[in-house]
Amino acid sequence: MNKQSLTAVARNQLETARVASSGRSATTLYGGHEQVLRQTLIALAAGSRMDDHNNPGEATLYVVSGRVKLLSDGVSWDGMTGDLLIIPQAVHAVEAVEDSAVLLTVAKRR
């Protein structure tokens, strides 16, 4: 069994994101290429964006801290600390309204 503090990981990743030219930083907490489930903690500095992309499978976005916007097909959903957003099976993007950390959970298609 392995235990991790999302709060601590988020804090460390946000420190990295704030100085990165992309305004982003991420680390995989669970899973990998050989597993179906993958969980990744992503930190986004205020104003940064994960550009349009598709899901490799079913996915959710849990907002660990901050505020983000999930955008897809001209529609947007606001996410604040503690919110769980279901990511649509369509091209989408994520924008950081303020410094934010999110937990991306993906169950890849096989």
C-alpha positions as CSV (number, residue, x, y, z in Angstrom):
1,M,0.0,0.0,0.0
2,N,1.2,3.5,-0.8
3,K,-0.1,6.7,0.7
4,Q,0.4,10.2,-0.6
5,S,-0.8,13.7,0.5
6,L,-2.5,15.4,-2.5
7,T,-2.1,18.7,-0.7
8,A,1.7,18.3,-0.4
9,V,2.1,17.0,-4.0
10,A,-0.1,19.9,-5.2
11,R,2.0,22.5,-3.3
12,N,5.2,21.1,-4.7
13,Q,3.9,20.9,-8.3
14,L,2.5,24.5,-8.1
15,E,6.0,25.8,-7.1
16,T,7.4,24.1,-10.2
17,A,4.5,25.4,-12.4
18,R,5.0,29.0,-11.3
19,V,8.5,29.1,-12.7
20,A,8.0,26.9,-15.7
21,S,7.7,28.6,-19.1
22,S,4.6,26.6,-19.8
23,G,3.0,27.5,-16.5
24,R,2.4,23.8,-15.9
25,S,3.8,20.9,-14.0
26,A,2.6,17.3,-13.5
27,T,3.4,14.0,-11.9
28,T,1.7,10.6,-12.2
29,L,0.6,9.4,-8.8
30,Y,-0.8,6.0,-10.0
31,G,-0.8,3.9,-13.1
32,G,1.2,4.0,-16.3
33,H,1.2,2.8,-19.8
34,E,0.6,-0.8,-18.8
35,Q,-2.4,-0.1,-16.6
36,V,-5.9,0.9,-17.4
37,L,-6.3,3.5,-14.6
38,R,-4.0,6.5,-14.4
39,Q,-4.1,9.4,-11.9
40,T,-2.0,12.5,-12.6
41,L,-1.7,15.6,-10.4
42,I,-1.4,18.6,-12.7
43,A,-0.5,22.1,-11.4
44,L,-1.4,25.2,-13.5
45,A,-0.2,28.7,-12.8
46,A,-2.9,31.4,-13.2
47,G,-3.6,32.1,-16.8
48,S,-2.0,28.9,-18.2
49,R,-3.8,26.4,-20.3
50,M,-3.8,22.8,-21.3
51,D,-4.6,23.2,-25.0
52,D,-7.3,21.3,-26.9
53,H,-6.8,17.5,-26.7
54,N,-8.9,14.3,-26.7
55,N,-9.3,11.7,-23.9
56,P,-7.6,8.3,-24.2
57,G,-10.7,7.0,-22.2
58,E,-13.2,8.0,-19.6
59,A,-11.9,10.9,-17.4
60,T,-12.6,13.1,-14.5
61,L,-10.9,16.2,-13.1
62,Y,-11.0,16.8,-9.3
63,V,-10.0,20.3,-8.3
64,V,-7.6,19.9,-5.4
65,S,-7.0,23.7,-5.1
66,G,-7.8,26.9,-7.1
67,R,-10.2,27.6,-9.9
68,V,-10.3,26.2,-13.4
69,K,-12.4,26.2,-16.5
70,L,-13.1,23.1,-18.6
71,L,-13.9,24.0,-22.2
72,S,-15.4,21.8,-24.9
73,D,-17.5,22.6,-28.0
74,G,-18.2,26.2,-27.0
75,V,-19.4,25.3,-23.5
76,S,-17.4,25.8,-20.3
77,W,-17.7,24.5,-16.8
78,D,-16.2,26.2,-13.8
79,G,-14.4,24.1,-11.2
80,M,-13.4,25.3,-7.7
81,T,-11.6,23.5,-4.9
82,G,-13.5,20.3,-4.1
83,D,-15.4,20.1,-7.4
84,L,-15.4,17.0,-9.6
85,L,-15.8,17.6,-13.3
86,I,-16.7,14.8,-15.7
87,I,-14.6,15.4,-18.8
88,P,-16.6,15.1,-22.0
89,Q,-15.6,12.5,-24.6
90,A,-14.8,15.3,-27.0
91,V,-11.9,17.7,-27.7
92,H,-11.5,19.9,-24.6
93,A,-9.1,22.3,-22.9
94,V,-8.5,23.4,-19.3
95,E,-7.7,26.9,-18.2
96,A,-6.4,28.1,-14.8
97,V,-8.4,31.0,-13.5
98,E,-6.0,31.2,-10.6
99,D,-3.1,29.0,-9.4
100,S,-4.7,25.6,-9.4
101,A,-3.9,21.9,-8.9
102,V,-6.2,19.2,-10.3
103,L,-6.2,15.4,-10.1
104,L,-6.8,13.9,-13.5
105,T,-8.2,10.4,-13.4
106,V,-8.3,8.4,-16.7
107,A,-9.5,4.9,-17.4
108,K,-7.9,4.2,-20.8
109,R,-9.7,2.3,-23.5
110,R,-8.3,-1.1,-24.3
